[in-house]
Amino acid sequence: MRVMKWSMIALAVAAGTSQLAVASSQDESKGFIEDSKLNVKTRMLYFSRDFRNNEGGQSRREETGLGFLGTFESGFTQGTVGVGVDAIGMLGLKLDSGKGRAGTGLFPTGSDGRSQDDYSKGGGAVKFRISDTVLKVGDQFTALPVFATDDSRLLPEIAQGTLITSNEIEGLTLHAGHFTSLTAQEQTDRDSFHLKEANVVGGTYAFTDNLSTSLYYSKVEDYWRKYYANVNWALPISDKQGLVFDFNIYDTKSEGSAEYRAFDGDKLDNRAFSLSGAYNIGAHTFTLAYQKVTGDGDYGYGIDGGGTIFLANSVARSDFNAEDEKSWQARYDLNFAEYGIPGLTFMTRYVRGTDANVTGTSNGKEWERDVDIKYVLQSGPAKDLSFRVRQATYRSSDGTYYDSPSIDELRLIVEYPLSIL
């Protein structure tokens, strides 16, 4: 499920900050070295998943790891065509695990069922820029709604391929990409997902400061073709009040060998949509969301990136994306900056799904309750050091959902981003 997704508020802000530059980005290039950036993010993650009703199976998965993510982004050489390079280096270290507690997705697992003590991966890319258009070839992270790498464990996925990003027209961002492999979060194999080929095209356009839309298309060889559309509308009420509405829809249809099918063997041919509305007043944000899947099969993703599910009810544990499933969400966010504690945030939500057409029933039910507390240091030598607690309680009407109908999950996350250049 997607953890790092576009929030409605973030989309509204992004739509309102699109400006036409007097000169192009390439015209303003200072040079290969002068515009270079080197960052290192350290992440310590404790992950615990308790299967409370998993009869005959693993009752608990519990591991702790320390991850290092280093990224180097050069500037572009000066001239009509700018040239640059990017590099990614990652290292994951096992701090605590056990044969009976492995399988959290933090580390590669050996043939003996134990997690490896450490693993590393990385890559590089060359990039070219003309005016405000960038061509990037090689290893990269992606955040497209039809091809998005996931970062919900210790180290993120990496995509290998080509991506063009163009911002030549005010308010319009266009993408076109061709990808040939994906490295999973807990793997080092450059083709962990056995992706043959994925082609994507689309873009986002801000009609006004408060209204933006997106439209994307993708085709994954031997799996499916997808269409995705989004409308995001922010409606300010006053300086401290506002509404944000967000609509997302996917249309997916199997193609080729159709390796991903519905549970009954039918090919995929479905629509999945979500509609959410958020009301913000001062430090408080109240959100309601509705999501529905129609047609044949679940909404399928993964081969095209573990983050490729830009739907409102894709939350910490479940995606509520089963065939015919209907789900609704109630969410509350609190920003303590209004009360004199900047950097401290709180979130809780409840999601309930019904009418899921899964093996054994056409009325499968599930619900999830999440709590998220995060604090980011605002000043001092450890500025930007963050502490986060994420707890999820999940229940379903039978054992057809994941590994167990009853799951309690806890994640403790400490992150420290360091900017070296």
Secondary structure, DSSP 8 states (H G I E B T S, - for coil): --SS---HHHHHHHHHT----SS-TTTT---TTTT-EEEEEEEEEEEEEEETT-TTS--EEEEEEEEEEEEEE----SSSEEEEEEEEEEEEEEEE--GGG--SSSS-B-TTS-B-SEEEEEEEEEEEEETTEEEEEEEE--EETTEE---SSSS--EEEEEEEEE--STTEEEEEEEEEEEE-TT---TTTT----EEEEEEEEESSSSEEEEEEEEEETTTEEEEEEEEEEEEEEETTEEEEEEEEEEEEEE-TT--SB-TTS-B-EEEEEEEEEEEEETTEEEEEEEEEEEEES----BTTBTT----TT--SS----STT-EEEEEEEEEEGGGGT-TTEEEEEEEEEEEEEEETTEEEEEEEEEEEEEEEE--SSTTTT-EEEEEEEEEEESSTTSTT-SEEEEEEEEEEEEEE--
